[in-house]
Amino acid sequence: MPLYETVFIARQDISSQQVETLTEQMSEFISAGEGTVAKVENWGLRNLAYKINKNRKGHYVLMNIDAPIPAVKEMERNLQLNEDILRFMTIRVEELEEGDSAMLQSKGRPGRRDRDDEDGDKASSSEKGSEDKKAEGDE
C-alpha cells in the first residue's frame, strides 16, 4: 500500500482533548478503509505564518499513514468538511520516517536562541565598541 504523511492544523480555540478526538476520528477513517496509522505526532499550539480565518495560532498534528488511496481520499474529504480544521496537506512518501520528526527534534534542541537575543547581543557588542573608542579618544 502507498505511504503518506498528513499534517493538519486545527483552530486555536479548541482544547487539546478535542484535537486528540479529531485525530482519532481521522484514524478511524483510515482503519475503515483497511489502512493503518503508523505514527501520530502532536506538535502542539504553534504560531501561523499568516492569519487563517482570523486565527493567529493553530494545533499542528502529523500522521504517518499506510493506506489505500480511497481511504486517504475519504479522510481528506472529512478534513475539508470539519469546521475545526484550518488547513491540511497530504503527501505521498517513499518510506515513513522512524523516530521523531524534524519538528519534534528542533523543539528539544538545548542551544537554541531567539532572534531577539541575537539582536540584543549585537547591540550590546556595538555599544561596547563605541565605549572603547571614547576611552581611547580621552587618552
C-alpha positions in Angstrom: 0.0 0.0 0.0 1.1 3.6 -0.6 2.7 5.6 2.3 1.5 9.1 3.2 2.3 11.9 5.6 -0.6 14.2 6.6 -0.3 17.3 8.6 -3.4 19.2 9.6 -3.9 22.5 11.6 -6.8 22.8 13.9 -8.3 26.1 15.3 -6.5 27.6 18.3 -9.7 27.9 20.4 -10.3 24.1 20.7 -8.8 22.1 23.5 -6.0 19.6 23.3 -8.6 16.9 24.1 -10.7 17.9 21.1 -7.6 17.8 18.9 -7.0 14.2 20.1 -10.6 13.4 19.3 -10.2 14.8 15.8 -7.0 12.7 15.3 -8.8 9.6 16.5 -11.7 10.3 14.0 -9.3 10.6 11.1 -7.5 7.4 12.2 -10.9 5.6 12.2 -11.4 6.7 8.5 -8.1 5.2 7.6 -8.8 2.0 9.6 -12.2 1.6 8.0 -10.5 1.8 4.6 -8.2 -1.1 5.5 -5.2 1.1 6.2 -3.1 1.7 9.3 -1.8 4.8 11.0 1.9 4.2 11.8 2.5 7.2 13.9 0.8 10.3 15.2 2.7 13.4 16.5 1.0 16.3 18.2 3.2 19.3 17.6 1.1 21.5 19.9 -0.1 25.0 19.6 2.1 27.0 17.2 2.1 30.4 15.5 0.9 30.5 11.9 2.9 32.4 9.3 -0.2 34.4 8.4 -3.8 34.7 9.7 -6.1 32.0 8.6 -9.8 32.7 9.2 -8.9 35.2 11.9 -6.6 32.7 13.7 -3.0 33.5 14.5 -2.2 30.1 16.1 -3.2 26.5 15.4 -2.8 23.0 16.8 -0.5 21.0 14.4 -0.8 17.2 14.1 1.3 14.9 11.9 0.0 11.4 10.9 2.1 8.8 9.1 -0.3 6.6 7.1 -0.1 3.3 5.3 -3.4 3.1 3.4 -5.0 2.6 0.0 -5.9 5.8 -2.0 -9.7 5.7 -1.3 -9.2 5.6 2.5 -6.9 8.7 2.2 -9.4 10.5 0.0 -12.2 9.8 2.5 -10.1 11.2 5.3 -9.2 14.3 3.3 -12.9 14.8 2.4 -13.8 14.8 6.1 -10.9 17.1 6.9 -12.4 19.6 4.4 -15.8 19.3 5.9 -14.7 19.8 9.5 -15.0 23.4 10.6 -12.3 23.0 13.3 -9.6 22.2 10.6 -7.9 25.3 9.2 -5.6 23.6 6.7 -4.3 20.2 5.8 -1.8 18.7 3.5 -1.2 15.1 2.5 1.9 13.9 0.6 2.9 10.5 -0.7 6.4 9.4 0.6 8.7 6.5 -0.3 9.1 5.4 3.3 7.8 6.5 6.6 10.2 8.3 8.9 11.2 6.4 12.0 11.5 8.2 15.4 10.7 11.8 16.0 10.1 14.2 13.1 12.3 17.2 12.5 9.7 19.4 14.2 9.9 17.5 17.5 13.7 17.2 17.3 14.0 21.0 16.9 11.7 21.6 19.9 14.0 19.8 22.3 17.3 21.3 21.0 19.1 22.9 24.0 21.3 25.6 22.5 18.5 27.4 20.6 18.2 31.2 20.9 15.6 33.6 19.6 16.4 36.4 17.1 15.7 38.9 19.8 18.6 37.5 21.9 21.0 37.7 18.9 20.0 41.2 18.1 20.5 42.2 21.7 23.9 40.6 21.7 24.9 42.6 18.6 23.6 45.8 20.1 25.5 45.3 23.3 28.7 44.5 21.5 28.5 47.6 19.3 27.8 49.7 22.4 31.0 48.2 24.0 33.0 49.1 20.8 31.8 52.7 20.9 32.7 53.0 24.6 36.2 51.6 23.8 36.6 54.3 21.1 35.6 57.0 23.5 38.1 55.8 26.1 40.9 55.8 23.5 39.9 59.3 22.4 40.1 60.6 26.1 43.7 59.4 26.4 
